[in-house]
Amino acid sequence: MHFGPYKAITHTSIIREDITTGLSYEALVVAFERELGRWDPVIQNTLVKEKASWEKVEKAFQQMAGPHGFAIFFHVDQGQLMSLKNGIKKCRMYLIGNGVFAEPILAIDIRASLYVPFRVCLYDNGNPNGAIIGYDRPSSFLAALNPALYPYGLFLDSKLDSIVQSILNNRK
């Protein structure tokens, strides 16, 4: 297949973090979800339909975000289905973020819509030190896209760090 001059390919390095939590997989899922809010797509549709003011959108995110400013937009329990072959697999992928944080990012570079909201994975790979929270550092993937996004990525990194720290500090 030939795309002509319409295809751009970029190679970059992304910083990945995998943090062992000392928690069981089930306890990590509960702890992680406790640190986040949940975005309601019905409210999103209502806001779009009424052409709500940005102030009203900000308020909606504020109400639905968790203590660190993020909400879960979507999650997939990949392990549930994949466990039907070759034994039990424990892994979930979350799409998390906050539209108020994302708007200035997308204003700088709309291609960042590929990266915000972003993914976090919880998994148990049999590590004796417990289940793991894994993610790519937002600063690395945003800076790779556009250096002007690096400060926004650092802000998102700090929010993720606060979630992880809270989980680690509240282990039972």
BAROZA-543006 format. One record per residue (C-alpha): residue in three letters; x, y, z. Coordinates in pm, 1 decimal, padded with zeros to 6 digits, always signed. Layout:
BEGIN
LOKE   res          X          Y          Z
LOKE   ALA          X          Y          Z
...
END
This chain:
BEGIN
LOKE   res          X          Y          Z
LOKE   MET   +00000.0   +00000.0   +00000.0
LOKE   HIS   +00134.1   +00341.6   -00090.6
LOKE   PHE   +00029.6   +00651.6   +00106.9
LOKE   GLY   +00240.1   +00900.0   -00085.4
LOKE   PRO   +00333.9   +01223.6   +00090.2
LOKE   TYR   +00044.4   +01191.6   +00338.2
LOKE   LYS   +00213.8   +00959.2   +00586.0
LOKE   ALA   +00452.8   +01075.4   +00858.8
LOKE   ILE   +00642.3   +00828.8   +01077.8
LOKE   THR   +00811.5   +00933.0   +01401.4
LOKE   HIS   +01026.4   +00718.8   +01631.0
LOKE   THR   +01053.9   +00816.1   +01995.2
LOKE   SER   +01119.3   +00682.3   +02344.0
LOKE   ILE   +00847.6   +00666.3   +02605.9
LOKE   ILE   +00913.9   +00631.5   +02979.2
LOKE   ARG   +00714.9   +00345.1   +03128.2
LOKE   GLU   +00655.5   +00294.4   +03500.5
LOKE   ASP   +00555.7   -00033.3   +03664.2
LOKE   ILE   +00512.2   +00003.1   +04040.0
LOKE   THR   +00476.6   -00297.7   +04265.6
LOKE   THR   +00219.3   -00212.8   +04529.9
LOKE   GLY   +00234.4   -00490.9   +04788.7
LOKE   LEU   -00141.9   -00532.7   +04742.1
LOKE   SER   -00340.8   -00819.6   +04600.1
LOKE   TYR   -00484.2   -00751.8   +04255.0
LOKE   GLU   -00834.1   -00719.3   +04396.5
LOKE   ALA   -00719.8   -00475.8   +04668.4
LOKE   LEU   -00529.3   -00268.4   +04410.3
LOKE   VAL   -00840.0   -00236.7   +04192.1
LOKE   VAL   -01041.1   -00112.5   +04492.4
LOKE   ALA   -00763.5   +00125.5   +04604.8
LOKE   PHE   -00710.0   +00266.6   +04254.6
LOKE   GLU   -01079.2   +00324.1   +04187.9
LOKE   ARG   -01115.7   +00491.7   +04529.4
LOKE   GLU   -00860.3   +00754.8   +04418.8
LOKE   LEU   -01054.1   +00844.4   +04102.3
LOKE   GLY   -01394.9   +00975.0   +04013.6
LOKE   ARG   -01611.5   +00849.3   +03728.9
LOKE   TRP   -01705.4   +01049.9   +03424.0
LOKE   ASP   -02072.5   +01020.2   +03330.5
LOKE   PRO   -02124.9   +01011.3   +02951.8
LOKE   VAL   -02491.3   +01106.3   +02997.4
LOKE   ILE   -02383.0   +01434.2   +03154.3
LOKE   GLN   -02134.0   +01483.6   +02871.2
LOKE   ASN   -02411.8   +01440.2   +02614.7
LOKE   THR   -02631.5   +01684.7   +02804.8
LOKE   LEU   -02353.6   +01945.2   +02817.1
LOKE   VAL   -02289.8   +01910.6   +02443.7
LOKE   LYS   -02661.1   +01920.9   +02357.7
LOKE   GLU   -02720.8   +02240.2   +02552.2
LOKE   LYS   -02394.7   +02395.5   +02426.5
LOKE   ALA   -02299.4   +02454.5   +02788.5
LOKE   SER   -02058.8   +02726.9   +02891.3
LOKE   TRP   -01701.1   +02619.9   +02959.9
LOKE   GLU   -01762.0   +02721.8   +03322.0
LOKE   LYS   -02040.6   +02463.6   +03345.7
LOKE   VAL   -01815.9   +02199.0   +03186.5
LOKE   GLU   -01541.3   +02278.1   +03438.1
LOKE   LYS   -01790.6   +02241.9   +03721.2
LOKE   ALA   -01904.0   +01902.2   +03587.7
LOKE   PHE   -01544.3   +01777.2   +03579.4
LOKE   GLN   -01482.4   +01913.8   +03927.4
LOKE   GLN   -01786.7   +01727.1   +04060.8
LOKE   MET   -01698.5   +01396.9   +03895.1
LOKE   ALA   -01321.7   +01396.0   +03945.4
LOKE   GLY   -01162.2   +01213.5   +04233.9
LOKE   PRO   -00933.6   +01365.2   +04498.2
LOKE   HIS   -00642.5   +01391.1   +04250.9
LOKE   GLY   -00847.1   +01555.7   +03976.1
LOKE   PHE   -00892.3   +01251.8   +03750.8
LOKE   ALA   -01200.0   +01058.1   +03648.6
LOKE   ILE   -01230.4   +00714.6   +03492.1
LOKE   PHE   -01375.3   +00754.2   +03144.1
LOKE   PHE   -01366.7   +00385.0   +03063.7
LOKE   HIS   -01216.8   +00058.7   +03182.1
LOKE   VAL   -01173.7   -00285.2   +03031.0
LOKE   ASP   -01127.1   -00596.4   +03240.5
LOKE   GLN   -00908.9   -00768.5   +02981.9
LOKE   GLY   -00822.1   -01056.9   +03211.6
LOKE   GLN   -01180.9   -01166.9   +03250.0
LOKE   LEU   -01215.1   -01278.8   +02888.9
LOKE   MET   -00850.3   -01372.0   +02831.8
LOKE   SER   -00866.1   -01607.8   +03130.9
LOKE   LEU   -01081.6   -01839.6   +02922.3
LOKE   LYS   -00757.3   -01967.2   +02765.5
LOKE   ASN   -00439.2   -02074.3   +02946.7
LOKE   GLY   -00551.9   -01992.1   +03299.2
LOKE   ILE   -00641.5   -01690.6   +03506.4
LOKE   LYS   -00509.8   -01351.6   +03400.9
LOKE   LYS   -00562.3   -01047.3   +03617.0
LOKE   CYS   -00537.5   -00720.1   +03427.1
LOKE   ARG   -00748.7   -00410.0   +03371.9
LOKE   MET   -00687.1   -00110.5   +03150.8
LOKE   TYR   -00829.3   +00227.2   +03251.3
LOKE   LEU   -00871.6   +00539.1   +03043.1
LOKE   ILE   -00841.2   +00829.5   +03287.8
LOKE   GLY   -00816.3   +01205.2   +03269.8
LOKE   ASN   -00989.3   +01537.1   +03307.5
LOKE   GLY   -01117.8   +01745.7   +03017.5
LOKE   VAL   -01021.1   +02067.3   +03194.9
LOKE   PHE   -00659.8   +01945.7   +03198.3
LOKE   ALA   -00686.8   +01818.6   +02839.3
LOKE   GLU   -00831.2   +02132.2   +02678.5
LOKE   PRO   -00511.8   +02343.9   +02684.8
LOKE   ILE   -00314.8   +02041.5   +02564.1
LOKE   LEU   -00544.8   +01995.1   +02265.8
LOKE   ALA   -00540.3   +02369.3   +02200.4
LOKE   ILE   -00163.1   +02343.8   +02150.6
LOKE   ASP   -00166.5   +02023.1   +01946.0
LOKE   ILE   -00488.6   +01845.6   +01850.3
LOKE   ARG   -00289.4   +01527.1   +01781.5
LOKE   ALA   -00260.5   +01491.0   +02158.7
LOKE   SER   -00617.2   +01356.9   +02148.7
LOKE   LEU   -00443.1   +01023.8   +02087.3
LOKE   TYR   -00289.0   +01051.3   +02436.4
LOKE   VAL   -00537.1   +01233.7   +02660.9
LOKE   PRO   -00723.2   +01085.3   +02833.7
LOKE   PHE   -00446.0   +00831.7   +02897.9
LOKE   ARG   -00412.6   +00467.9   +02995.7
LOKE   VAL   -00324.4   +00302.8   +03324.9
LOKE   CYS   -00299.0   -00072.8   +03365.1
LOKE   LEU   -00342.3   -00273.1   +03684.2
LOKE   TYR   -00212.6   -00627.3   +03669.2
LOKE   ASP   -00087.6   -00927.6   +03862.1
LOKE   ASN   +00193.4   -01116.4   +03694.5
LOKE   GLY   +00266.7   -01340.4   +03992.8
LOKE   ASN   +00519.3   -01101.4   +04148.7
LOKE   PRO   +00549.4   -01196.6   +04518.3
LOKE   ASN   +00554.9   -00824.1   +04605.2
LOKE   GLY   +00198.3   -00777.1   +04488.7
LOKE   ALA   -00003.9   -00641.7   +04200.2
LOKE   ILE   +00135.8   -00368.7   +03979.3
LOKE   ILE   +00016.4   -00034.7   +03850.6
LOKE   GLY   +00168.7   +00046.2   +03513.1
LOKE   TYR   +00157.2   +00346.4   +03283.2
LOKE   ASP   +00355.2   +00551.8   +03038.6
LOKE   ARG   +00465.6   +00886.3   +03186.1
LOKE   PRO   +00247.2   +01158.4   +03031.4
LOKE   SER   +00545.7   +01394.4   +03015.7
LOKE   SER   +00729.0   +01150.3   +02791.2
LOKE   PHE   +00454.7   +01083.3   +02538.4
LOKE   LEU   +00333.0   +01442.8   +02525.8
LOKE   ALA   +00686.0   +01584.5   +02489.4
LOKE   ALA   +00755.8   +01331.0   +02214.4
LOKE   LEU   +00455.5   +01466.6   +02027.1
LOKE   ASN   +00529.4   +01835.5   +02083.4
LOKE   PRO   +00793.3   +01984.2   +02319.4
LOKE   ALA   +00549.1   +02263.1   +02412.7
LOKE   LEU   +00336.5   +01996.6   +02586.6
LOKE   TYR   +00612.1   +01889.0   +02826.1
LOKE   PRO   +00501.6   +02116.3   +03116.3
LOKE   TYR   +00147.5   +01980.3   +03086.7
LOKE   GLY   +00287.3   +01627.9   +03091.7
LOKE   LEU   +00482.9   +01705.2   +03408.2
LOKE   PHE   +00160.3   +01827.6   +03568.0
LOKE   LEU   -00013.5   +01500.8   +03474.8
LOKE   ASP   +00289.4   +01303.1   +03599.7
LOKE   SER   +00255.5   +01473.6   +03939.2
LOKE   LYS   -00113.7   +01384.9   +03954.0
LOKE   LEU   -00034.9   +01020.3   +03875.6
LOKE   ASP   +00245.1   +01020.8   +04132.3
LOKE   SER   -00001.0   +01147.7   +04395.3
LOKE   ILE   -00243.8   +00864.9   +04314.4
LOKE   VAL   +00029.3   +00601.7   +04343.3
LOKE   GLN   +00164.7   +00755.9   +04664.0
LOKE   SER   -00181.2   +00759.9   +04818.1
LOKE   ILE   -00233.1   +00391.8   +04729.0
LOKE   LEU   +00106.4   +00297.2   +04875.6
LOKE   ASN   +00049.9   +00504.2   +05191.7
LOKE   ASN   -00293.0   +00350.8   +05256.4
LOKE   ARG   -00206.9   -00017.7   +05207.9
LOKE   LYS   -00378.6   -00245.7   +05452.0
END
